[in-house]
Amino acid sequence: MGVESHNANFMALCWVGFTLTSILFVARCYVRIKRHFLSWDDFVMLLSWLLYLAAVLITTYTAHIGGWRHISDIPPERITHIVEVILLNQVFCILGQTLGKTAIALLIPRLLGTTSKWRLVVLYVNAVIQFCVGIVCALVTLFGCTPVKATWEQQLQAEGKAHCIPAESSYAIGLLQCGKSENAPFDGQTTC
């Protein structure tokens, strides 16, 4: 008990990152509007940015209710709610990341100009696969257990009152979504 909380440092990191991203996003939109050059990638990126905003707000709420501390420093009656909020936040993060990658896939042909048809096919097939994997990952994160509340109330699993997707399967889907396998060539780096 009494372990120092790093909430302030964590929140500063989240909000500085969001602020920098927001500045870049607004600058991008400003230039596109001035040039009358808005396209689908801009609207998809806007949705991604809104999901990022939601994730940062939920992260702030999680810190406010006692999250981001060692579990021994959290009152037992709050743990379930904190885990529930963190899992919900993961869905916003997954969908935001998925839409961000989709926006980049929509932007690339505009940057390349005329290019061979097979490159566009590879790009769009990869983007569709990434999008589908992101949706599956979000669904597994949120609905990986029956009943759903067993996802954050793990004692239901221990009591045999719930059935959940095996942790290995959920982990494999998460790795696939993060870019550690088929997605790595698409975004050029590991994102998780």
C-alpha positions in Angstrom: 0.0 0.0 0.0 1.0 3.6 -0.4 2.8 3.1 -3.7 3.3 6.4 -5.6 0.8 7.0 -8.3 2.0 8.0 -11.7 -1.4 9.3 -12.8 -0.1 12.9 -13.4 2.8 11.8 -15.6 0.6 9.4 -17.5 -2.1 12.1 -18.1 0.5 14.7 -19.1 1.8 12.2 -21.7 -1.7 11.4 -23.0 -2.8 15.1 -23.3 0.5 16.3 -24.8 0.3 13.5 -27.4 -3.3 14.4 -28.2 -2.5 18.1 -28.4 0.3 17.6 -30.9 -1.9 15.2 -32.9 -4.7 17.8 -32.9 -2.4 20.6 -34.1 -1.2 18.4 -37.0 -4.8 17.3 -37.8 -6.1 20.9 -37.8 -3.2 22.0 -40.0 -3.9 19.2 -42.5 -7.6 20.1 -42.6 -6.8 23.8 -43.0 -4.6 23.2 -46.0 -7.0 20.8 -47.6 -9.9 23.2 -47.2 -7.9 26.2 -48.5 -7.1 24.1 -51.6 -10.6 22.7 -51.9 -9.0 19.3 -51.7 -11.0 17.4 -49.1 -11.5 13.8 -49.8 -12.7 10.5 -48.1 -9.3 10.1 -46.3 -9.9 13.4 -44.5 -13.3 12.3 -43.2 -12.1 8.9 -42.2 -9.1 10.6 -40.4 -11.6 12.9 -38.6 -13.5 9.8 -37.3 -10.2 8.4 -36.2 -9.3 11.6 -34.4 -12.7 11.7 -32.7 -12.1 8.1 -31.4 -8.7 9.2 -30.2 -10.4 12.1 -28.3 -12.8 9.7 -26.8 -10.0 7.4 -25.7 -8.1 10.2 -24.1 -11.2 11.4 -22.3 -11.9 7.8 -21.0 -8.2 7.5 -20.0 -8.6 10.7 -18.0 -11.8 9.4 -16.4 -10.0 6.1 -15.6 -7.2 8.1 -13.8 -9.9 10.1 -11.9 -11.6 7.0 -10.6 -8.3 5.4 -9.4 -7.0 3.6 -12.4 -3.4 3.4 -13.5 -2.4 2.5 -9.9 -1.1 -0.8 -8.5 -4.1 -3.0 -7.9 -3.3 -3.2 -4.2 -3.9 0.5 -3.9 -7.3 0.3 -5.5 -10.3 -0.3 -3.2 -11.7 -3.8 -4.1 -15.2 -2.4 -4.8 -13.8 -0.2 -7.6 -11.7 -2.7 -9.4 -14.5 -4.2 -11.5 -15.6 -0.7 -12.7 -12.1 0.3 -13.5 -11.5 -2.8 -15.6 -14.8 -2.3 -17.4 -13.8 1.3 -18.3 -10.3 0.2 -19.5 -11.8 -2.5 -21.7 -14.3 0.0 -23.2 -11.4 2.4 -23.8 -9.5 -0.4 -25.7 -12.4 -0.6 -28.2 -12.1 3.1 -28.9 -8.3 2.8 -29.3 -8.6 -0.2 -31.6 -11.3 1.4 -33.8 -9.4 4.7 -33.9 -6.2 3.0 -35.0 -8.0 1.0 -37.6 -9.7 4.0 -39.1 -6.4 5.9 -39.0 -4.7 3.2 -41.1 -7.7 3.1 -43.4 -7.4 6.9 -43.9 -3.7 6.4 -44.8 -4.6 3.7 -47.3 -7.1 6.1 -48.9 -4.5 8.8 -49.0 -1.6 6.8 -50.6 -3.1 6.6 -54.1 -3.6 10.4 -54.1 0.1 10.9 -53.1 1.3 8.4 -55.7 -0.7 9.8 -58.6 -0.9 7.3 -61.4 0.4 3.9 -60.4 0.1 0.3 -61.6 -3.2 -1.4 -61.0 -1.6 -4.3 -59.0 -0.2 -1.9 -56.5 -3.6 -0.4 -55.9 -5.1 -3.9 -55.6 -2.5 -4.9 -53.0 -3.0 -1.7 -51.1 -6.8 -2.0 -51.0 -6.8 -5.7 -50.2 -4.4 -5.1 -47.4 -6.6 -2.2 -46.1 -9.8 -4.3 -46.2 -8.0 -7.1 -44.3 -6.7 -4.6 -41.7 -10.1 -3.0 -41.4 -11.8 -6.4 -40.9 -9.2 -7.5 -38.4 -9.6 -4.3 -36.4 -13.4 -4.8 -36.3 -12.9 -8.4 -35.1 -10.4 -7.3 -32.5 -12.8 -4.7 -31.2 -15.7 -7.2 -31.1 -13.5 -9.8 -29.3 -12.4 -7.3 -26.8 -15.9 -6.2 -25.9 -17.9 -9.5 -26.5 -15.2 -12.1 -25.8 -17.2 -13.6 -23.0 -20.7 -14.9 -22.5 -22.2 -13.1 -20.5 -20.5 -10.0 -21.7 -19.9 -8.7 -18.1 -17.6 -11.7 -17.5 -15.1 -9.8 -19.6 -14.5 -7.4 -16.7 -15.9 -9.5 -13.8 -13.4 -12.3 -14.1 -14.7 -14.0 -11.0 -17.6 -15.3 -13.2 -15.1 -17.2 -15.2 -13.5 -18.7 -12.0 -16.9 -19.7 -10.7 -17.8 -21.4 -14.1 -20.7 -19.1 -14.7 -19.2 -17.7 -18.0 -17.5 -18.9 -21.1 -14.8 -16.8 -22.7 -12.7 -17.0 -25.9 -9.3 -18.6 -24.9 -6.7 -15.9 -23.9 -4.3 -17.3 -26.6 -6.9 -16.6 -29.3 -7.7 -13.1 -28.1 -3.9 -12.4 -27.8 -3.3 -13.7 -31.4 -6.1 -11.4 -32.8 -4.6 -8.5 -30.9 -1.2 -9.1 -32.4 -2.6 -9.4 -35.8 -4.4 -6.1 -35.4 -1.3 -4.3 -34.0 0.8 -5.1 -37.0 3.1 -7.8 -35.7 2.2 -10.2 -38.6 0.4 -9.6 -41.9 -0.1 -5.9 -41.2 3.6 -5.0 -40.7 4.3 -4.3 -44.3 1.2 -2.1 -44.5 2.1 0.5 -41.9 5.8 0.0 -41.8 6.1 -0.3 -38.0 4.8 -1.9 -35.0 2.0 0.2 -33.5 1.3 -1.5 -30.2 
